[in-house]
Amino acid sequence: MPKFLIQASYTPDGTKGLLREGASGRRAAVEQVVAGLGGRVESMYFAFGADDLVMIVELPDNVSMAAAALTVKASGALQTRATPLLTLDEIDEAARRQVSFRAPGA
């Protein structure tokens, strides 16, 4: 199942919600969303700096990830980035594929 790195920053309203619910309350909410899309939360951490939250989730496909991202962003409580994660085997397979390419100006 595809994995995604999610990096998120809370807005002021989102931070207020976090303070009310606590971290375990937010984890439960995230797990409910991800499980509802047929996935699972592999890991979830709160952080300092540009990102308040970093997690790895497994979801069935890109459409599921997009559905979650759109819904979360529409709430206005978080700004998020999702990065697809590839396995070493997937990169090995990609490296073996022949790609016809001409660089600009070449």
HUHUHU-V479283 format. One record per residue. N is the residue number from 0. PHI is phi as a letter, one per 20 degrees, with the letter a starting at -180 (999 if undefined). OMEGA is omega in whole degrees, -180 to 180 (none if undefined). Layout:
BEGIN
N_PHI_OMEGA ; N_PHI_OMEGA
END
This chain:
BEGIN
0_999_-180 ; 1_g_177 ; 2_d_180 ; 3_c_171 ; 4_e_179 ; 5_d_175 ; 6_c_-175 ; 7_c_175 ; 8_c_179 ; 9_f_169 ; 10_f_177 ; 11_g_179 ; 12_f_177 ; 13_f_178 ; 14_f_177 ; 15_f_178 ; 16_f_177 ; 17_f_179 ; 18_f_178 ; 19_f_-173 ; 20_e_-173 ; 21_n_-178 ; 22_f_-179 ; 23_f_176 ; 24_f_178 ; 25_f_178 ; 26_g_179 ; 27_f_179 ; 28_f_179 ; 29_f_180 ; 30_f_179 ; 31_f_179 ; 32_f_-176 ; 33_f_179 ; 34_f_178 ; 35_f_178 ; 36_e_178 ; 37_n_-178 ; 38_d_177 ; 39_b_175 ; 40_e_179 ; 41_e_179 ; 42_b_-178 ; 43_b_-178 ; 44_c_169 ; 45_e_-172 ; 46_b_172 ; 47_d_175 ; 48_o_-176 ; 49_f_180 ; 50_d_176 ; 51_e_-174 ; 52_b_177 ; 53_c_179 ; 54_b_173 ; 55_d_179 ; 56_c_171 ; 57_d_177 ; 58_c_-176 ; 59_f_-174 ; 60_a_179 ; 61_f_-180 ; 62_f_177 ; 63_f_178 ; 64_f_180 ; 65_f_179 ; 66_f_179 ; 67_f_-178 ; 68_f_180 ; 69_f_-179 ; 70_f_-180 ; 71_f_-179 ; 72_f_180 ; 73_f_179 ; 74_f_-177 ; 75_m_-177 ; 76_e_-176 ; 77_b_166 ; 78_d_-175 ; 79_c_171 ; 80_c_177 ; 81_d_180 ; 82_c_176 ; 83_f_179 ; 84_d_-178 ; 85_d_178 ; 86_f_176 ; 87_f_178 ; 88_f_179 ; 89_f_178 ; 90_f_176 ; 91_g_178 ; 92_f_179 ; 93_f_-179 ; 94_f_180 ; 95_e_-178 ; 96_f_176 ; 97_e_-179 ; 98_c_176 ; 99_e_-176 ; 100_b_174 ; 101_c_180 ; 102_f_178 ; 103_g_178 ; 104_n_-178 ; 105_e_none
END
